[in-house]
């Protein structure tokens, strides 16, 4: 196949002669810069996608998809509310709960805890805690038994194991002649769970619903009803239907309860995209300086082509081809490298940690202790298109300058 002469000359100019090796080196640097920028953008966005997905999955393993509560904090008719909620489309399970705060004490060692009263049989239908037990079972919680299930990190901080006693101090006090005194109740550790999410492993304690009703003086009421859906993305729709069916109650979903966190992640992702796109832009516009030097170096060649009848547009095409090939090469190299690293990040990071001898991710800071990754091909496509467009834009000014070359001026001193 006969290629257009503009493409043949543009490709030939990519291979600089020995005396112009510096120009060839600058071209290589531009290609490498584009490749690194594209790869970095793909890797960072893939890690952020994986981090967001992993944290969302872990949060939803403990938190409810939809939550129904009462404005005054005590839901008395929770059984009818639960029955109505189960009839809704997409609802897989419903369970009552009591949420409260307390202090857990063992031999002078005190830790704050988020205390949750649950119905063990129903709780397993809405969250994954029952499948994350490292000791005991959630069903070990029985009415009147005053057993307690602790997160693994919380149990470690308290220094307790299965069968040990812990004292729960509640903010609801007893009135005594000496004044208001906090209520204390001793519990037996009947289970330990590990969600692999520090926030819950280090703070969540679960007890039987009836024990919690007695301890927190709730009577037969509960804090609310938690629902599990077959698809978390329909939570806002189910919430809207329940609000219409239960106007006297408060209905929220997981996007409301964790809105600040997911909004922060989304904002961070956007800002990282903008910053790394600027890196790609800087690398792409390095092509401008490269092509300007090539145009300056090829003034005589351009003049000869013009005298042979080449149109200004043909001259432009020659240098557009040269810049576009460099941009395409750098972009493709970056996409391939970025995708390969993103897919193997779970192997690469442990090797780096082993080499430097330190842990890059601490679970108490980053919620998880490893680096997840999820390659989103729509992100990859967007990055590819942006990089190619920036590379193409970078070729326009030098190509336009080349097309304006006057043959007589260029050949005056030849």
Secondary structure, DSSP 8 states (H G I E B T S, - for coil): ----HHHHHHHHHHS--GGGHHHHHHHHHHHHHHHHHHHHHHHHHHHHHHHHHHHHHHHHHHS-SEEEEETTS-BS-HHHHHHHHHTSTTEEEEEEEEEEEEEEEETTEEEEEEEEEE-HHHHTTT-SGGGSEEEE-GGG--TTT-EEEEEHHHHHHHT--TT-EEEEEEEEEEEETTEEEEEEEEEEEEEEE--S-HHHHTTEEEEEHHHHHHHTT-TT-BSEEEEEES-GGGHHHHHHHHHHH-TTEEEEEHHHHTHHHHHHHHHHHHHHHHHHHHHHHHHHHHHHHHHHHHHHHTHHHHHHHHHTT--HHHHHHHHHHHHHHHHHHHHHHHHHHHHHHHHTHHHHHHHHHHHHTS-S--HHHHSSSS------HHHHHHHHHHHHHHHHHHHHHHHHHHHT--HHHHHTT-
